[in-house]
Structures are given as structure tokens and as C-alpha cells.
């Protein structure tokens, strides 16, 4: 091996000596070692250097040398500033190049305007012999003259990237600070004068203008500003799809992805390329693109390219145009009917070679699918099973073989024609003439559906009898007519006239008059809690076509009766009428008719209230008959008056005693109530009352819910004089009996009584005058009422003022009696001319002796039969005084006389 290397060294030296090669390259293969002597490759030449400032890239082009046995290797260096400070170095291999000129792209992290950027390149022959470096090719940076320049300036930066910003001052000026979005960053020196900052992770500002501010301040205090914008690169189109509506134009649509802001400075372009044709690129809208279809081309291969300042995105799509047919439909006309509507539409384009399928939907309703074979593109369909007088809306869309459906048309609205039917009823009134009847024919138009009011132009009324026909026209505002007919059967029909024609005639038969027909008895209905009516009746075999219930509001004089009716189908004998049709406190009468072949016949009459209310009070009849123990009340009330607010079931009479001690504002004691169950009975006698007593009576009408408003009166019972008469006659009869029994002993009694009733001495009383006095007193006593008393007395006293607390006998004498010659001198205490002591004596007379100054005479008439011995009731001192008084009275017998006259009232004198 050593010998081999010695030989090689010798060979190389010889070759080098004779051929003068500047370099030698040795290649040692796996099998043998051999040496190839080469010359130094020539210096590469950079043919072109281009700076793209907005992208911060340099495009370097040079000529490629293909003399090497293997792939070419090139070394590239990037130098910055005028000193060519190498900031980038790279070796790259070029194995195959289509042309002799090769272009290489380099992107700088610093804007190219900040400083000079230079490029040089050299070649390695057979990957081991380097060539000399090419000359430096420089892209010069910006030069500031009198104001600091900032880079990048108004450029769109990519969101999320890092960026460097530089400030280029004029010569001789240094940069003091750089602020990004008002935040100062540390400075990076780029050469002698240029300063820069690095900002990581750029974000889009939240403000409307998505801009970033940059502020440079130099050593002199001058400030420069610049704005840059942040955005994001284009998004790849999603959901790319192409359709055609008429086979002449193709429309492609897609989703743009992330939504861009309205003031985004990063403007995008959308371009569509048809790869399998020579058609020029097509400029598109942001979300769609339309281009003419290429004749005879079925398969399409397209690319949609989205480009902005931050990048490019492409999306490819292939389709067969026959499978992407998207028919466009336009309404032609709508022809509504009562229960169906014919709709027609036009499909734009030439569809003679294709099978079209269309869908028609109605709302409310369903969707109908049908095949459309119209050569001219006109299709029609009839929408069945629609409701009359109902508003609908319809839409349509079409497809080719059901693979791709077109867009729905805008809804078109229409209203089906009304199906007008008439509900006819009649009211029959017998006229004064024997063979004439008046028929009031009534009808109500029934329009099912939810649309607007039907335009009825009028009505045609026809009736016939035994081959004779009559016709009458009624305007649209009239819903009844009156016709005079005979006793026979008549047939009536009513038709409504619409703009689209006449409706189906409504028929009703008026039966022949039946003189032997009897009206059914009226039944009362019970008012329900829900303020409605639940009617029911017995089914009749003769009612072959159902029943009709009619009712009317009765009892209202101001508003006439409005007849209402309702049909009930055959087999049903109940009807529920809700409360909304009726008013509380109104009486309704329901006539139930059975429908037969020959007309309607009355079956039942039912009357009632939906809700009973409080009724008015009866009217009392005056004067009221009364006795000492009973009162008879009478009143007036029309119990069957339909104007009443409820059914009258009777009356309630309330009796209350009005006491003399009842305070104002307080009710008297309630004695008892009397109920009258028969509403037609309007009188009642109240017995067991007290005589000469006030009573309050009230009468109210009874309903199912209780009594109504009362009518009140106060009555005083009479006095029972029979009891007073018995009290008076009883002693008279006893006296008469005694007189009859003692008549035989009259002489004995006379002599005894004469001694008892002899006149006292000194009294001059004439018997005739005394008899006259007694007669007069008796007459006055009979005119007075009897009173309960334990004693009755009259006193006659002569009184004079007391001087020094003593009373003289002369002071006690009567004024008309002269002093007696035999009178005693006055005593130290006092003397009485006459003293009558009794059990119930009231001392007002004695009190008057001291209270009154004027002389007064008092007369005392005492019935001594009521007295008892008072002396036993007196104390020792009183007995002493009483004894003294007796002594003095005995001495004055000539001045006092006492007689028994019986009971004399004070009012007599």
C-alpha cells in the first residue's frame, strides 16, 4: 500500500510539472484508488438580483456550470450593511436544472429597506474543488435625508408571526427609542446608524382599524410614526360545488372559511381555472363564480385559487355537468277553485333531452311529487283536497332525475273559493183569516274556512205549492222574508248568488196546517253552574231527518225577539249550548221540532235561565187588615212574568216585633218566618200576636237560590177592650148582687149607716149639692183610665210662712175660715189644724211648708180604707209628738172635719 501511495505522489508531481494544473482532485473508488487531475473552476456570475420589499425576499439568479461528473454544489452567502457582514451561509446541490440560469429565493427577517443586502456565490467542481467567489451584488437600503424613515411602512403583516421593525435616521442622527403600540422595546443595532426592534406573535387589534402603530424618536427629540396592518393568509375554499340551471352557464360556490373583517387591508382575489380547457382564467366573486359552459364538454376539472398579500390557497373540483343540473323555476299562474287549485310554472332552459321531476308543496297541506314533460318548460299541476274559503301558499322546485333539487320558489298565496251553504228555518203565524198563514223565512249563510268575508251578491227565494211557483230576490244584507200562504203544504228554497255562480239550494218544507194539534206542556230547565243549557228530549220515530231547536229571548220590550235555531242530526237527542250565547237573568224558551218528510212538528217546549238572579220585591196591598192578635197581608206579583230574573217558587214572609225600647239603628227581635209554597197564593194571615204592639212585616219572592228583594211594612195590632170591660163590670155586678141580697134589710142598714155617715158638727153641706157633686165626680171617673195604685189621697192644707221657726194655729187655718173665738194661743213648737196620716204619704206637702213663702191651700181627700195603724211603726220620740198632735187636734175639733169620699183623682180638681 505504501508503494502505491509513493507511485501516486510521483505521478501527481510529474503531471503537475508538465501540465501546470493549479489543483488536483483524487477520487478513490471501492475497488481501486485513482487520481483525476482537474483545473480550478471559473468564477460564477450572478446574472440577476431582485428585491421584493413587501415580502422581504431576494431573488438571486446565476449561470449553472454542468462540467462536473456529479451534482453541482453551490455555496451562497448573504451579507448585510456596507461591510458585507455575513448573516446567512448555505450550501445547496443542483442535480438537474432545466435551464442554464438558476434562480434562488431568500427571505429576510429584517425589511430590505433598512440596510444594504449583498449576495455572492461560488461553485464546487465535483463537490470538492471550489471556484472563486463571485462579486458581491448589493440591494441597497433606504437613505433618509431629513426625516427618519420607518420600515415596514403600511404593510400587511401575518398574524402570529414575529417581525422586525427598523428606523433609518439621516446621517449624523442616532435613534433614541422605538415604541410599538406605545410600548418601548429594546433596540437592536443594525450597522452604524440603523436601529431595530423584534416583536413576537403579532395579533390582530380589537379596534375597527386593524393597525399597529410604530414610533421612532431620535436623539434630537424628533418623532416619526408609521402604521402597519395585521391579517391572516387566505383560507382554502371549502364545500366547492358547481351547478347549472339551464345547461348554458355554470355557477360554482364555496365557503370562504374564516370570516374577514370589513376594514381588512389584506385584499383577496379569487380566480377559477378550467384545467382541461384552454379557456382563460375567470375572475370570481369572494364566494361564487359563474362561467359559460363549454360546448360538448361534459367533464370539468377546475381550480379555485384564493390569493392575498400573505399567501395563496388552491382548491380543485371535478364534475359532470349533466349531474349538476339545478333547474330554476318561475311561477306562471294560479287558478283557484272551491276544493282544488291549478298551479303552473316555467322551468328556464332547454330540457327537451332531460327527464324533469318537480315537487309542489302547499301550506297548510302536504308535498306532491310529479314528472314534468313540458317541451317548452311549462308544467302544471292540480292541488286536490283543499278546504273551501281557505288561504294557502304554495312553492315548487324541480330536479333532473331526482339527483339534485333546485331552489324552492318564493311562496305564492291564493284563496280557495268559498263553499257557501244556507241554514234555513221558518216561523209560522196563524193570521186572523181562517185559511191564511204568515211564514217568516230565515236563513244564515255558512262559510267554512278561515279566509275573509265572502262576497255574496244576493239571494234567490223560491216557493211552490201544487205546481205553482213564486220567486223573490233579496239583497245580500237581508236574511229573512215574509210570505203569506194557505193551509196547504209549501216547499221553500233559498240560493246565495256569488261572483262565481249560485250555491246549492237550501230546502225546507212548511207542513199542512193541523187544526187538531195540541201544544205540549212547558218544561222548566234547571240552571247549570256553567251558565249554559244542556237540553235533552225524547226521541221520536217520526223524526226521520233530525231535530231543530229554536229559542228566543222573551220579556224584553225594547229589543224585539231575535230567533235562533240549531240543527241536530238524526239519532241524537241532546244539545249543549255554551254560556257565551246567553245572558244571566234572561228567560229562554226552547221549542224542539222533529224533522219529517212533510215538514217540522213541535215536540217539546222547554224554558229556563242560564243563570238565575235576584228578583224584585212584591207590591203590598194597603190598608192591611189586623186584629188585636193577627194581621192579614196581601200582595200583588205576576209570578209567571217572563221578565223576571228567575222562576218564582213561593214567598217568604218575615215577622219582626218592634219594641218600644229598641234603640235607633238596632234591628228588632226576629220572631218567625212564614213560607208560602204556592207562588199563586198572594195572602197570608199571621196569628198569635200581642195586642197594641208594632210589628215589621216583609214579603219577598222565593227562587231556587233563595229570597229576592223584600217589601216591608210596619203594622200596630188593635187594643182588646173586652178585658177592661170585664174589670169594670165585675165590681158593678158584685155590688148589684149585694144590693139585691141586702134589699130586704135596707131599713136596718140605713139606720146603721146614718149613724156612721152623719154630718159632723159645724159642717153645712146640703144633700142635693153633695149628690150633685158625687154624680159629677162619678162621671169624671168613668172617663179616666184605670191605674194601678196602692193609695190615692188629696190633701187640703192652709200654709203660711214660718216666722222664727214657729207656726201659729192661725197659720194653719184655712184662708176662708175666720179665727175661732175659742182658739188657744200658739205653742212653742207648732199646731196642726188637720193632720191625715197614711202609709204611703209623700212629704212634698210638708216640704212646701218651709220652701214656699206665699200662702197656699192644699186639699187632702184620703181613702182611709188603705191605711193601717201608723202609731205602731213610730219611734218613742215620734209617738210623743204624735200624742201631742192628737191632743191639739182634739182641742180644735171645731176647725177640722174629715169625711170619706172614696177614690178621687188629682186631675178632677
Protein Blocks (a to p, Z undefined) as FASTA:
>chain_A
ZZmmmmmmmmmmmmmmmnopabdcddddfkbccddddddddddddfbdcddfklopacdd
ddddfkbfbdcdddddddedjkopafbdcddddfbdfbfbdcdddddfbdfklpccdddd
dddeehlaccdddddddddddddfkbccdddehiacdehiacdddddddehiacfbdcee
hiacddddehjklccdddehiaddfbfblcdddddddfkopacdddddddddddddehia
cddfklpaccddddebjaddfklcbdcddddddfkbcbdcddddfkbccddddehiabdc
dddddddfkbccdddddddfklmcccddddfbdcddfkbccdddddedjfklbccddddd
ddeddddddddfbfnlpacdddehiaehiacdddddddehhlaccddddddddddddddd
ddddddddddfblkbccdddddddddedjbdcdddfbdcddddeehiacdddddfkbccd
cddddfbdcddddddddfkbccdddddddddddfkbccdddddddddfkopacddddddf
klmnbcadddddehiaklccddddddddehiacdcddfklpcehiacddddddddfkbcc
dfbdcdddfbdcddddddddddddddfkbccddddddfklmkbgbdcfbdcdddddddfk
lcehiacddfbdcddfblkbccdcdehiaehiacddddddddfkbccddddddddddddf
klmmmmmmmmmmmmmmmmmmmmmmmmmmmmmmmmmmpccehiacdfklmmmmmmmmmmmm
mmpccdddfbdcdddddddddeehiacfklmpcfklccdfkbccddfkbccfbdcddfkl
cfklmmmmmmpmbdcdddddddfklpccfklmpcfklmmmmmmmmmmmmmmmmmpccdde
bjadfklZZ
